[in-house]
């Protein structure tokens, strides 16, 4: 389909060694979805559910075991010019704003490199103007002063804004945002999410938002996909998934959110079902999510 980033039956296996023995851990199991310009899909699940592995495959940091990633209806390349073109269109904002920027280089350098590599501007004056434009787009003003700074001179929220500007520098049409606010203070998370929403609206971006937080997923996304043990167990419009969850795991995630009026009742209702599901999964090599012991707590 033209103008889309499409995932078809994506699967990823990892080899796990324990002493002399080895086994296969299926981190992602038959995941499919289509991301369109101007839309946000939230991929939700707890740590170990496989959501960040999906993000790494989409950003070409991991190779799928099977399945396809299609950009504009064409299978994405794994090397050469085709891979470079894919990266023009698909960029990632990483979770850790403190590790994703080189502390030895200025913000100017961090933005200049992708501009030069992808050829979005040429000549020092044009490149400088593009850097200023990108910094203004992410509300880092005045841009010339910000460009002269190094990462250690910025707050965590400012660093994540720089990382977002860097992702936009090649002219990306799709952003993969891997828990972009999880390491930031609660007081500045909403500002970052509102910035992503504004950029998506004004630039007509397609955004895959990876998170464990159903509240921000509802606030920020059009559609929610819930992952459990590497599989998508529930999907639908954001309000529908939050207000009328169908899968027991989705109900458990919702019960874990701060809701004083519930006093944990929903969690108790789904404990037995999840424990039974974990115990009955013959393909699981280990209980990655701690659900097998929920009925003992």
N, C-alpha and C positions, 0 to 999 in steps of 0.2 A: 504494500500500500504506500503510495507516494506521500511524503511529508511525515512519516512516522518512524519511530524506533520500536521495532517489534521483537519480542522474545518468544521462541517456539520450543516448547518441550526441553527447556534448559536443565541439564543435570551435571552435577559435579561430585566426583568421588575423590577421597583422599586416602592414601595408604597410612595405616596406623600400626606402629611397631611396639610390641611389649616383650622385651627380652628376645627370645628366638622366634617368637610368633609374630605374624602380621595379619591384619584384617583390613577390611575396606569400610570406611565411614562415608555414607552418602550424605553430604552436607546440603545439597540442593537436589530435589527430586521432581522432575517433570513440571517446571514452572513456565507458565506462558502468560503474556500480557502484551498490550499495545499502548505505547505512550504517544500522545498526539501533541502538536504545538498548542500552547495556551492552556494545557491541562496539567494537573498534578496528581500523580498516583502515590499514595503512601504505602510503603511496605513495612508492616508492623510485626513485631515479635520480640521475645526476650533474647538475651545474649545466647548465642549458639543455635538460633533458629534457622540460620542460613541466609538471612537478609543481606548482610554485608558481603557474603560470598557472591551473591547475585550482583551487587554493586561492583565488585572487583572484576567480575567477568565482563560486565558492560563497559567498564573503563579499560579493558584489555590488560589488566594486571594478573588475571588468571585465565587459563584456557579451559573451556567447557569440556567435560568428558563426552557429552553428546548434546544434541540440540543445536539451534541456530539463533543468531542475532542478525536481524535484517534492518538496514537503514534505507528508507525510501523504497522498500520492497526488494532490495538487493542484499544478498548475504555479505556481511562485513568481512573485510580482508584481515589477515593476521600479520601481514608484513608489507613492506614496500610503500609505494605511493598510495595504494588503497587504504592502508592503515593510517597514513598521515592525513588523508582526506576524512577518514572516519573521526579522527581526533580533532579535526577542525570543528566538527559538528557536535561531538559528544565529549563533555568535560566533567570532571569530578571535583566536588568540594569535600575535603577530608574532615574527619571528626576532630582531629587534634590541631587547633590553630597554633600551638606552640612548637609542634614538630614539622608542620608542613611548609614552613618558611625557613630559609637559610639565614641564621643569625649574623653571618658575616657580610651580607649584601643589603643594600638599600632597597626600599620599596620600589624605587624607580627601576632598579635592576630586575627585580622580580617580575615587573610588568613589561619591561622592554624586551626580555628574551622571547616570550611567546608571540609578541607582536612581530619581531624580526623573523622568527622561525616560520610563522604562518603567513607572513607577508601582508598583514592587514594595514600596515602603513610603512612608508619608505622615506628616508631622509630624517635627520635629527629633529627638525622643526615639526614635521608631521607626526613622528613617533611621540615627541613630548606632548603635543596637543592631544593625541589619543590616550596617553597615560593620564593626563588631566581629566579628560572626559570620563574615563573608567572610574577614577577616584571620586569624581562628582556623582556618578551613577550610584555608588555605594555609600554616599553621604560622608566622605572623608574630605573635609575642607579645612583650610585652603589646600588645594591639591599639590601645589609646589612645595609647601612646607611638609606635607605628609610624604611626598615622594622622596624627600631627602632623609627621612628617618630610617632607622633599622628596626627589625621586629621587636627587640627588647625594649624599645621606646614606646611601644603601643600596648594597649590593653588587649585582653583576650578577644573581646568583641570587635575591636578595630582590626586585629589580625585576621579574624574570620571574614571581615569585610574585604580586606586585601586579597584573601584567598578567593573570594567570590569574584572580585574584579579580574584576577588572573584567569579564572575559568572562563570569563566572558571575553578575554582578550583575543582568542582566535576567531571570534565570531560564532560561538557555539549556539546551536539551536536546542540542544538538550543538556540539562544539568542533572548529574547524579549527586545528590546531597546526602552523604552518609553520616547521619546523626550530627548535623552541623551545629546544633546548639547544646548538645548534651554536656559539654565540658565548660559551659559558660554559666555565670551567675544567673539565677532565676530572674533577677531584675532586668536583665538585658536580652533575655531570650526572645520575648515577644517582639522587640524592636528588630531583631535579625530576621525573624519569620515574616514580619510585615515588609521588610526590605525584599526578601525573596518573592513575596506575593506581588509587590510592585514591579520588580524586574520581570517577573513572568508575564504580567499583564502588559507592560509597555514594550517588552522585547518579543512577545508571543513565544515564550520558551515552553518547552515540555520539561517537567521536573519530576524526577523520581526521588521521593523523600523517604529516606530510611530512618526509622525511629522505633523506640519501644514505648513511646508516650502516645496513647490513644487520644488524649485531649488535644495535643498540638496537631495530630493527624487529622482530626475532625476540623480544626480551625483552618488548616492550611491546604487540605487536599480535596479533590473532587471525588476520588474513588479510593477505597481502602482494600488492600490485600493483607490478610492475616496469615503469617507463616508459623508452622509448628512442625518440628522434626524434619525440616527441609522441604515441606510441602505447603502449598497454599490451601488452607482449610476453609477459608471464607473470603468472599469478595463481594463488593457492592458499593453503591453510593455511600459517601461518608456518613451522612445522617442515618441511613438505614442500618449500617453495620453497628453504629454506636447505640442507637435507640432500640433496635430490635435484633440483637445478636442471635445467631442460630447455632453456632458451634460452641461446645463446652469450653474450649480453650479461649475463645473470644470473651466468653462470660467471665472466665477466671481473670483475664487481663483487666477487664472492666472493674471487677471486684477489688483488684489490687490498687486501683486509683483512690485517692482520698475522697471518701463519701461517708461522712460520719453517720448519716441517717441509716445506712445499711448495717453497720456494726458487724461486717463480715459474713452476713447471712448468705449472700450469693456465693461466696467462696466455699462455704460449707456444702452448699447444694451440689457443686460440681466436682468436689474432691474425688468422690468415689468413681465417677465416670472417667475422669482423666487417669486415675490410678489404674483402672481396668484397661484403658486403651494402651497405656504404656506397657503393662504386663503382657498384653496380648499381641504386641508387635514383635513377631518372630524375627524380623530382619534387623532389629536394633541390637548393636553390639554393646551398648551401655545406655544408661538413663541420663542423657545429656541435660535434661531440663529439671531433674529433681521431682518429677511428678509421681514417680512410683511410690514415694513415701508420704504423699500428701494425706493419705488416710490414717497416718500414725501420729500426726501432729496435733 
